Amino acid sequence: MSDAIKHECGIALVRLKKPLQFYKDKYGSAFYGINKMYLLMEKQHNRGQDGAGFASVKFNVAPGTRYVSRVRSNKSQPIQDIFGQINERLNGVFEQNPDKKDNVNWQEENMPYIGNLFLGHVRYGTFGKNSIESVHPFMRQSNWRHQNLIVAGNFNMTNSTQLLEELVELGQHPKEFTDTVTVMEKIGHFLEDEVASLYARAKEQGFSKKDASPFIEENLDLQNVLKRSAKNWDGGYAMAGLVGHGDAFVLRDPNGIRPTFFYEDDEVVVVASERPVIQTVFNVKIEAVKELERGHALIIKKNGKTSIESVLEQQEKKSCSFERIYFSRGSDASIYEERKNLGKLVFPQILNSIDSDIANTVFSYIPNTAETSFYGMTEAAEDLLNQQKTAKILAGGKALSAERVTQILSERARFEKIAIKDVKLRTFIADDSSRDDLIEHVYDVTYGVVKPTDNLVIIDDSIVRGTTLKKSIIKILDRLEPKKIIVVSSAPQIRYPDCYGIDMARIDAFIAFKAAIELLKDTNQYSIVDDVYKKSKAQHGKADVEIINYVKEIYAPFTSAEISEKIAEMLKTKDIKAEIEVIYQSVENLHKACPDNLGDWYFTGNYPTPGGNRVVNQAFINFYEGNNKRAY
């Protein structure tokens, strides 16, 4: 998208169900798990640019031997960096012990990162700083294997402050205030509590202290730990965790906001944030990859037994529609079809804008992620053109010459690659005017295919802030001298902040919000802004379930078309010669295209959890009071 919304985080988990010797014999390497983790993480690189982390757990090593390894990076290429570090360590051990290259038992005992259970994470930070301490997985260490905890997730909690206060009430003193730390400490607390109960049972049954550990590990009830830990969580999450002795879990939020997929056979259990990643890395059919039910946890015991357990009462399914529009890779079969449908469904609005004049219209897309919706738009255009050809031939009847029929049949819609991003350019100059001049040249355009009598239609994933459109894209498209530039968003107008993982925290950054504010001024209705502030402020201190999203009243006086028209007016600078029009997808058509992913709170303000209303409430207060800070 022209104004990039920052990506989601991504998780990857692999549990090897066979001894390491099995993978050495079948696949030629005891590093099978590490290699698969690299592929799972690299193929989810689209989900995180700030950092990456990897952790492994060994099952069968003697006391006094390291059984947990972790490496994290916040370098510019974090995945490459962490696996470079892993390879360097492993090669270093082999250089010192060249005779051990075929000794799997020795490798398992002595080499880092080789293990039976792996957890990986790619991160885009929305909470906390982009320091190495903020990179997942997080670790909670102990001398008891069953109290070591490693956690990573794709999530944001709207009530991190409340969760921190609950930890303080439990007597803890968390080392820092981030939602990851508070979540991990909550799970860790109830893990310790569960272990203490099991230890008491073991003593009653006559177990020695040493023999109590296997008893605890066998009977540890992660479902109960998660039920108690997640009781008051408010947010969207796919939470993965490893326990030091070998148990593992992945928990999905009760609305199914954040995506989670898994696959299991007799060799592995695999979890990832995207389905086609698992399909590709393990070469399995789409039917073999399952979606984790919302409010449920996939629990993997050390003995290899897996189960899907209910943890939280399921709420209305509100899976994030932005996953379908933009975040997840388009190689997923259903996402590919949904993105094409987004292009098809918005085409009637385009057709109305160009007065059905396909012959004098050039269709294109920007950026590359909009290509699939572009294909859907082109199919709709071709279908219409075929109807027009049929009508012309039928109307002409027998009087049509063969030459005229050939001429009609040869008519084509004009699809072109118009804008190409110059990935080599970097806006490195701090001076504002110089930076703006550089931004204007980030994209190149194809000359010679647009005529002065043409409409130029450019489809985008979504129009969020409008900054790049205004400062760069529209300016360079105007150089082609079209009659009219129509910028099409395959997503509806983004009107409200997200608080479940996407980095869209400030409401005043959205061009739809700015347009609504300008319309209120133009129509002498700005008093609505003051009223919404008073209503929002009056809700301060109320329980989340009592808070109402009064920000909807900012948009209520206007139709979507009126807001789109104002956005077009705001995007057109005085030096632009072409007429500018902006078209957004309707929410109704979004739901038609993505019927199983109805999470639309950033478009509609209908938040699936109570904490969402508190966040939008605070975001508006911040705007009104001029506080340049996040709402959560």
Secondary structure, DSSP 4 states (H G I P E B T S, - for coil): --SPPPPPPEEEEEEE-S-HHHHHHHHS-TTHHHHHHHHHHHTTGGG-SSEEEEEEE-SS--TTS--EEEEEE-SSSHHHHHHHHHHHHHHHHHHH-GGGTT-HHHHHHHSSS--SEEEEEEE--SSS-SSGGGSSPEEE--SSGGG-EEEEEEEEETTHHHHHHHHHHTT---SS--HHHHHHHHHHHHHHHHHHHHHHHHHHTT--HHHHHHHHHHH--HHHHHHHHSTT--EEEEEEEEETTS-EEEEE-TT--S--EEEE-SSEEEEES-HHHHHHHHT--GGGSEEPPTTEEEEE-TTS-EEEEE-S-------BHHIIIIIS-TTSHHHHHHHHHHHHHHHHHHHHHTTT--TTEEEEESSGGGHHHHHHHHHHHHHHHHHHHHHHHHHHGGGS-HHHHHHHHT---EE---EEE-TT------SHHHHHHHHTTSEEE--SS--TT-EEEEEES--SS-HHIIIIIHHHHHTT--SEEEEEESS----S---SSSS---GGG-HHHHHHHHHHHHTT-THHHHHHHHHHHHTTTS-GGG---TTHHHHTTS-HHHHHHHHHHHH--TT--SEEEEEE--HHHHHHHSTT--B-HHHH---SSHHHHHHHHHHHHHHHHT--S---
